[in-house]
């Protein structure tokens, strides 16, 4: 009985303070905030547990002595920041337990939803949030709000009657869910708009703060940086953070834009840049130059660039690079050698072509001397068919090439100029004739149309 009396007394004290807080809301006329506060307070009551002795408040850090049999909320245990840090890392004085005092308890949950409490972990800038899974699990259990066996606060029945069944506990879970969703808003640091979110997700998992820049502003910023070759600057926009944003998150932000393709290309170049023989071009592209210092000059492979660069000097301007000057002189020498070789090859080709044409002409307009051991080619394009070789002085008929021994005219029976002085090929003495004496290759016999012979030689 003594415990119940103490409990009722503590509840009455808490309810008196609550009524005072409600009147403050009504005076301000902030009915929406008041309705949210009522929901939060009912949720808070679901976490009341017995407490004995002194308490160090997590919010105001003061020590409060509540005696024996008091009930206080343990909702603070269901809070943590977005990085998962619990909030129990507060120095507690000996002989006290950690909790929330009656005064701070009035607005604790509402202030948590409004993001008024920063994580107490050193270096973490994230706000304390409720662990939704724990809260909704508690709200859907069949239990009585308020002190064990003490019933609800006195002011509660004045507003509406509550039952203690699980079925009637679920509406508060639904109401709290609505308040929770409305509280998931942040002001964008860039555009200053209020942005609703489902899950608090800062740009990088290593960020020590809540999401504070909207996706639209991040996309605009990242697109500009990708297009201007500044992928190293793709960091969290928060001025106190500047953590590198992971590639997966960047691709999600740039989805639907050709900046994704540019980003992937730049990312691939960044990976290639780890190769010891990789060099960057001032256009923002780069490539691996395998010849290295042995041949320091390299040309950018980008069609729109084609800039000459030095493997050794890297950032030195082309006009001031001694290696490129030497390479340029060497290239000029090589081009001169190549030009001369090309000219020589052309001359040789023309000579060979001329030689072939001359040979073709000679083969069509000349015949070989039939005398054995001579074989000189002789030209004739008209006149008397009686021919005397200037080399061996052999006389013969130009048409049938039969040798005139002792100046005695003789022709083959097939000779077009033969009349009476003729013989057959079979009867001809060939001992003085060269091998193949009749074979004149491509000789054009139409050249013989202008030949004639004295009657005495026919």
C-alpha positions as CSV (number, residue, x, y, z in Angstrom):
1,X,0.0,0.0,0.0
2,X,2.9,2.3,0.8
3,X,4.3,1.8,-2.6
4,X,1.0,2.5,-4.3
5,X,0.5,5.6,-2.4
6,X,4.0,6.8,-3.4
7,X,3.2,5.9,-6.9
8,X,-0.1,7.8,-7.0
9,X,1.6,10.8,-5.5
10,X,4.4,10.8,-8.1
11,X,1.8,10.4,-10.9
12,X,-0.2,13.3,-9.6
13,X,3.0,15.4,-9.5
14,X,3.8,14.4,-13.1
15,X,0.3,15.1,-14.3
16,X,0.2,18.5,-12.7
17,X,3.3,19.4,-14.6
18,X,1.8,17.9,-17.7
19,X,-1.4,20.0,-17.4
20,X,0.8,23.1,-17.1
21,X,2.6,22.1,-20.3
22,X,-0.7,21.6,-22.1
23,X,-2.0,25.0,-21.1
24,X,1.2,26.5,-22.6
25,X,0.4,24.8,-25.9
26,X,-3.2,26.1,-25.8
27,X,-2.0,29.7,-25.1
28,X,0.3,29.5,-28.0
29,X,-2.4,28.3,-30.3
30,X,-0.1,25.6,-31.7
31,X,-2.8,23.0,-31.9
32,X,-0.9,20.8,-34.4
33,X,2.1,20.7,-32.2
34,X,-0.1,20.1,-29.2
35,X,-1.7,17.1,-30.9
36,X,1.7,15.7,-31.7
37,X,2.8,16.3,-28.1
38,X,-0.2,14.3,-26.9
39,X,0.7,11.4,-29.1
40,X,4.3,11.5,-28.0
41,X,3.3,11.7,-24.3
42,X,1.1,8.6,-24.7
43,X,3.9,6.8,-26.4
44,X,6.2,7.9,-23.6
45,X,3.9,6.4,-20.9
46,X,4.2,3.0,-22.6
47,X,7.9,3.0,-21.4
48,X,7.3,3.9,-17.8
49,X,9.1,1.5,-15.4
50,X,9.6,1.5,-11.6
51,X,12.6,3.5,-10.3
52,X,14.1,3.8,-6.9
53,X,16.7,6.2,-5.5
54,X,18.5,9.0,-7.3
55,X,18.5,9.7,-11.0
56,X,21.0,11.5,-13.2
57,X,19.0,13.2,-16.1
58,X,20.3,12.4,-19.5
59,X,19.2,15.8,-20.8
60,X,19.8,18.4,-18.0
61,X,22.6,16.3,-16.3
62,X,21.2,17.1,-12.9
63,X,20.7,14.6,-10.1
64,X,17.1,14.1,-8.8
65,X,16.1,12.1,-5.8
66,X,12.7,10.5,-6.4
67,X,12.7,8.3,-3.3
68,X,11.2,4.8,-3.4
69,X,8.5,3.4,-5.7
70,X,8.6,6.1,-8.4
71,X,8.0,5.4,-12.1
72,X,10.0,7.0,-14.8
73,X,10.2,6.6,-18.6
74,X,12.8,4.4,-20.1
75,X,12.1,5.6,-23.6
76,X,15.6,7.1,-23.8
77,X,16.9,3.6,-24.1
78,X,15.0,3.3,-27.4
79,X,16.9,6.2,-28.9
80,X,20.1,6.3,-30.8
81,X,21.7,8.4,-33.6
82,X,21.7,7.5,-37.3
83,X,25.2,5.9,-36.8
84,X,23.8,3.6,-34.2
85,X,25.3,5.2,-31.2
86,X,23.4,4.6,-27.9
87,X,23.0,7.5,-25.6
88,X,24.1,6.0,-22.3
89,X,27.6,7.4,-22.4
90,X,26.9,10.0,-19.8
91,X,29.0,10.2,-16.6
92,X,26.8,9.0,-13.8
93,X,27.5,10.0,-10.2
94,X,27.9,7.2,-7.7
95,X,24.7,5.9,-6.2
96,X,22.5,7.2,-9.1
97,X,21.0,5.7,-12.2
98,X,20.6,7.2,-15.7
99,X,17.2,8.4,-17.0
100,X,15.1,11.4,-17.8
101,X,13.9,13.7,-15.0
102,X,10.2,14.6,-14.7
103,X,10.7,18.1,-16.2
104,X,12.7,17.0,-19.2
105,X,10.5,14.0,-19.7
106,X,7.5,16.2,-20.7
107,X,8.9,17.2,-24.1
108,X,11.7,14.6,-24.5
109,X,10.1,12.5,-27.3
110,X,8.7,15.4,-29.2
111,X,12.1,17.2,-29.1
112,X,13.7,14.0,-30.3
113,X,11.4,13.9,-33.3
114,X,12.2,17.6,-33.9
115,X,15.9,16.8,-33.9
116,X,16.8,18.9,-30.9
117,X,19.2,16.5,-29.3
118,X,22.6,15.9,-30.8
119,X,24.4,12.6,-30.3
120,X,26.6,12.6,-27.2
121,X,29.3,10.5,-28.9
122,X,32.5,12.6,-29.4
123,X,32.9,13.7,-33.0
124,X,29.3,12.7,-34.0
125,X,27.1,15.5,-35.2
126,X,24.0,13.3,-35.9
127,X,20.7,13.9,-34.1
128,X,19.2,11.4,-31.7
129,X,16.3,9.5,-33.3
130,X,13.9,6.9,-31.9
131,X,14.5,3.2,-32.6
132,X,11.2,2.7,-34.4
133,X,11.3,-1.1,-34.1
134,X,11.6,-1.0,-30.3
135,X,8.9,1.7,-30.0
136,X,6.3,0.0,-32.2
137,X,7.0,-3.4,-30.6
138,X,6.2,-1.8,-27.2
139,X,3.1,0.0,-28.5
140,X,1.5,-3.2,-29.8
141,X,2.0,-5.1,-26.6
142,X,-1.0,-5.7,-24.2
143,X,0.1,-3.6,-21.2
144,X,-1.1,-0.7,-19.1
145,X,0.4,2.8,-19.4
146,X,1.6,4.4,-16.3
147,X,2.8,2.9,-13.1
148,X,2.3,-0.8,-12.5
149,X,-1.1,-1.2,-10.9
150,X,-1.6,2.6,-10.7
151,X,-3.6,3.2,-13.9
152,X,-3.3,6.1,-16.3
153,X,-2.6,9.7,-15.2
154,X,-5.6,11.6,-13.8
155,X,-5.8,14.1,-16.7
156,X,-6.0,11.3,-19.3
157,X,-9.6,10.3,-18.5
158,X,-10.7,13.9,-18.8
159,X,-9.9,13.8,-22.5
160,X,-10.9,10.3,-23.6
161,X,-11.2,6.9,-22.0
162,X,-8.6,4.3,-22.9
163,X,-8.9,0.6,-22.7
164,X,-5.9,-1.7,-22.1
165,X,-6.4,-4.3,-24.8
166,X,-4.0,-4.8,-27.6
167,X,-6.7,-3.9,-30.1
168,X,-7.0,-0.4,-28.7
169,X,-3.3,0.0,-28.3
170,X,-2.8,-0.2,-32.1
171,X,-4.5,3.1,-32.8
172,X,-1.7,4.9,-30.9
173,X,0.8,3.1,-32.9
174,X,-0.9,4.4,-36.1
175,X,-1.1,7.9,-34.6
176,X,2.6,7.8,-33.7
177,X,3.5,6.5,-37.1
178,X,1.8,9.6,-38.7
179,X,3.6,12.0,-36.3
180,X,6.9,10.2,-37.0
181,X,6.5,10.5,-40.8
182,X,5.7,14.2,-40.5
183,X,8.9,14.7,-38.4
184,X,11.1,13.2,-41.1
185,X,12.0,16.6,-42.7
186,X,15.2,18.5,-43.0
187,X,16.1,21.8,-44.5
188,X,18.5,21.6,-47.5
189,X,21.7,23.5,-46.9
190,X,21.8,24.5,-50.6
191,X,18.2,25.4,-51.7
192,X,16.8,25.9,-48.2
193,X,13.7,23.9,-49.0
194,X,12.1,21.5,-46.5
195,X,12.7,18.0,-47.7
196,X,10.8,14.9,-46.6
197,X,12.7,11.7,-46.3
198,X,11.9,8.0,-45.6
199,X,15.3,7.0,-44.3
200,X,18.0,9.3,-43.1
201,X,20.8,8.7,-45.5
202,X,23.7,11.2,-45.6
203,X,25.8,11.2,-48.8
204,X,28.4,8.8,-47.3
205,X,28.3,6.1,-44.6
206,X,31.3,7.8,-43.0
207,X,29.4,11.1,-42.6
208,X,29.0,12.0,-38.9
209,X,25.9,14.1,-39.5
210,X,22.3,13.6,-40.7
211,X,21.2,14.1,-44.3
212,X,21.2,17.9,-44.9
213,X,21.4,18.3,-48.7
214,X,18.6,17.2,-51.0
215,X,19.3,14.8,-53.9
216,X,18.4,17.4,-56.5
217,X,21.1,19.8,-55.3
218,X,23.7,17.1,-55.0
219,X,22.9,15.9,-58.5
220,X,23.3,19.4,-59.9
221,X,26.6,19.9,-58.0
222,X,28.0,16.5,-59.0
223,X,27.1,16.8,-62.7
224,X,28.9,20.1,-62.9
225,X,32.0,18.6,-61.2
226,X,32.0,15.5,-63.5
227,X,31.7,17.6,-66.6
228,X,34.6,19.8,-65.5
229,X,36.9,16.9,-64.7
230,X,36.7,17.3,-60.9
231,X,35.7,13.8,-59.7
232,X,38.1,14.2,-56.8
233,X,35.7,16.9,-55.5
234,X,32.7,14.5,-55.4
235,X,32.4,14.9,-51.6
236,X,29.7,15.5,-49.1
237,X,28.5,19.1,-49.5
238,X,28.4,19.7,-45.8
239,X,31.2,22.2,-45.2
240,X,32.3,20.5,-41.9
241,X,32.3,17.0,-43.4
242,X,33.7,16.7,-46.9
243,X,33.7,12.9,-46.8
244,X,34.2,11.1,-50.2
245,X,30.9,9.9,-51.6
246,X,31.0,6.3,-52.7
247,X,30.7,5.5,-56.5
248,X,27.4,3.6,-56.0
249,X,25.8,6.6,-54.4
250,X,27.2,8.9,-57.1
251,X,25.7,6.7,-59.9
252,X,22.4,6.8,-58.2
253,X,22.4,10.6,-58.1
254,X,23.5,10.9,-61.7
255,X,21.0,8.3,-63.0
256,X,19.3,9.3,-66.2
257,X,22.1,11.7,-67.2
258,X,25.0,11.2,-69.6
259,X,27.2,12.3,-66.7
260,X,27.1,8.7,-65.5
261,X,29.0,7.6,-68.7
262,X,31.5,10.5,-68.2
263,X,31.9,9.6,-64.5
264,X,32.6,5.9,-65.2
265,X,35.2,6.9,-67.8
266,X,36.9,9.2,-65.4
267,X,36.7,6.5,-62.7
268,X,38.4,4.1,-65.1
269,X,41.1,6.7,-65.9
270,X,41.6,7.2,-62.1
271,X,42.2,3.4,-61.8
272,X,44.6,3.4,-64.7
273,X,46.5,6.3,-63.2
274,X,47.8,4.0,-60.6
275,X,50.0,2.4,-63.3
276,X,53.6,3.7,-63.0
277,X,53.7,4.6,-66.7
278,X,50.3,6.4,-66.8
279,X,50.4,10.1,-67.6
280,X,47.6,12.7,-67.6
281,X,47.0,15.1,-70.4
282,X,45.9,18.7,-69.8
283,X,42.6,18.0,-71.5
284,X,41.6,15.8,-68.6
285,X,42.2,12.4,-70.4
286,X,45.2,10.2,-69.8
287,X,46.9,7.0,-71.0
288,X,49.6,4.5,-70.3
289,X,52.9,5.3,-72.3
290,X,54.8,2.0,-72.3
291,X,58.0,3.3,-74.0
292,X,58.5,5.5,-71.0
293,X,61.7,7.7,-70.8
294,X,63.2,5.9,-73.8
295,X,60.7,7.7,-76.0
296,X,59.2,10.4,-73.8
297,X,57.0,12.1,-76.4
298,X,53.4,10.8,-76.4
299,X,50.2,12.1,-78.1
300,X,46.8,12.3,-76.4
301,X,44.5,9.6,-77.8
302,X,41.5,11.8,-77.5
303,X,40.3,12.7,-81.0
304,X,39.4,16.2,-79.8
305,X,42.8,16.8,-78.3
306,X,45.8,15.1,-79.9
307,X,48.1,17.2,-77.8
308,X,51.8,16.3,-77.6
309,X,53.0,15.6,-74.1
310,X,56.3,14.7,-72.4
311,X,56.5,11.5,-70.3
312,X,59.4,13.0,-68.2
313,X,58.4,16.6,-67.7
314,X,54.7,15.9,-67.2
315,X,53.2,19.4,-66.4
316,X,55.9,21.5,-68.3
317,X,54.5,23.4,-71.3
318,X,55.3,21.8,-74.6
319,X,57.2,24.9,-75.8
320,X,59.6,24.7,-72.9
321,X,60.3,21.0,-72.9
322,X,63.8,20.0,-74.0
323,X,62.8,16.4,-74.4
324,X,60.0,17.3,-76.8
325,X,62.4,19.7,-78.7
326,X,64.9,16.8,-79.1
327,X,62.1,14.5,-80.1
328,X,60.9,17.0,-82.6
329,X,64.3,17.3,-84.2
330,X,64.6,13.6,-84.3
331,X,61.2,13.3,-85.9
332,X,62.2,15.9,-88.5
333,X,65.3,13.9,-89.3
334,X,63.3,10.7,-89.6
335,X,60.8,12.4,-91.8
336,X,63.6,13.7,-94.0
337,X,65.1,10.2,-94.3
338,X,61.7,8.8,-95.1
339,X,61.0,11.5,-97.7
340,X,64.3,10.8,-99.4
341,X,63.8,7.1,-99.3
342,X,60.3,7.6,-100.8
343,X,61.8,9.8,-103.5
344,X,64.5,7.2,-104.3
345,X,61.8,4.5,-104.4
346,X,59.7,6.5,-106.7
347,X,62.7,7.2,-109.1
348,X,63.6,3.5,-109.0
349,X,60.0,2.6,-109.8
350,X,59.9,5.0,-112.7
351,X,63.2,3.7,-114.0
352,X,61.9,0.2,-113.8
353,X,58.7,1.2,-115.5
354,X,60.7,3.0,-118.2
355,X,63.1,0.0,-118.6
356,X,60.1,-2.3,-119.0
357,X,58.5,0.0,-121.6
358,X,61.8,0.1,-123.5
359,X,62.1,-3.6,-123.3
360,X,58.5,-4.0,-124.5
361,X,59.2,-1.6,-127.4
362,X,62.4,-3.3,-128.4
363,X,60.7,-6.7,-128.3
364,X,58.0,-5.5,-130.6
365,X,60.3,-3.6,-133.1
366,X,63.5,-5.7,-133.3
367,X,64.7,-9.1,-134.2
368,X,67.7,-11.1,-133.0
369,X,70.6,-11.8,-135.5
370,X,70.3,-15.5,-136.6
371,X,74.0,-15.9,-136.7
372,X,75.4,-18.4,-134.1
373,X,77.4,-16.6,-131.4
374,X,75.9,-13.1,-132.2
375,X,72.3,-12.7,-131.1
376,X,72.4,-8.9,-131.3
377,X,68.9,-7.4,-131.7
378,X,68.4,-5.4,-134.8
379,X,65.7,-2.8,-135.6
380,X,64.0,-2.3,-139.0
381,X,60.8,-0.4,-139.8
382,X,60.9,-0.3,-143.5
383,X,63.1,-0.3,-146.6
384,X,65.0,-3.2,-148.2
385,X,64.5,-6.6,-146.6
386,X,68.2,-7.4,-147.3
387,X,69.8,-7.1,-143.9
388,X,73.4,-6.9,-142.8
389,X,74.2,-7.3,-139.0
390,X,76.6,-4.5,-138.0
391,X,78.0,-6.7,-135.3
392,X,78.9,-9.9,-137.2
393,X,78.4,-8.7,-140.8
394,X,76.1,-11.6,-141.5
395,X,73.7,-11.0,-144.4
396,X,70.1,-12.4,-144.2
397,X,66.5,-11.8,-145.2
398,X,64.7,-9.7,-142.6
399,X,61.4,-11.4,-143.1
400,X,62.4,-15.1,-142.9
401,X,65.9,-14.6,-141.4
402,X,67.6,-17.1,-143.7
403,X,71.3,-16.4,-143.8
404,X,72.7,-15.5,-147.3
405,X,75.9,-17.4,-147.5
406,X,78.6,-15.9,-149.8
407,X,76.0,-13.1,-150.5
408,X,73.7,-15.5,-152.3
409,X,70.1,-14.6,-151.6
410,X,67.9,-17.4,-150.1
411,X,64.5,-17.5,-148.5
412,X,62.2,-20.0,-146.8
413,X,59.4,-21.1,-148.9
414,X,57.0,-19.4,-146.4
415,X,58.7,-16.0,-146.8
416,X,56.4,-13.3,-148.2
417,X,59.2,-11.9,-150.4
418,X,60.4,-15.3,-151.8
419,X,60.0,-16.0,-155.6
420,X,62.5,-18.5,-156.9
421,X,65.4,-18.4,-154.4
422,X,63.8,-20.4,-151.6
423,X,64.1,-23.6,-149.6
424,X,62.4,-25.4,-146.9
425,X,63.1,-25.2,-143.2
426,X,63.9,-28.9,-143.2
427,X,66.4,-28.7,-146.0
428,X,68.1,-25.6,-144.5
429,X,71.7,-26.1,-143.2
430,X,71.4,-24.8,-139.6
431,X,74.9,-25.3,-138.5
432,X,75.6,-21.5,-138.5
433,X,72.3,-20.6,-136.8
434,X,71.9,-19.6,-133.2
435,X,69.6,-21.7,-131.0
436,X,66.0,-20.3,-131.2
437,X,67.0,-18.1,-134.2
438,X,63.4,-17.9,-135.4
439,X,61.9,-16.9,-132.0
440,X,61.5,-13.2,-131.9
441,X,59.1,-13.1,-129.0
442,X,56.6,-10.2,-129.2
443,X,57.9,-8.8,-132.5
444,X,55.1,-7.1,-134.4
445,X,55.1,-8.5,-137.9
446,X,52.9,-5.6,-139.1
447,X,56.2,-3.6,-139.2
448,X,57.1,-5.6,-142.3
449,X,54.4,-4.1,-144.4
450,X,56.8,-1.4,-145.7
451,X,59.6,-3.8,-146.7
452,X,60.7,-4.5,-150.2
453,X,63.4,-6.5,-152.0
454,X,65.2,-6.3,-155.3
455,X,63.9,-8.8,-157.9
456,X,67.4,-10.3,-158.2
457,X,67.3,-11.1,-154.5
458,X,63.9,-12.8,-154.6
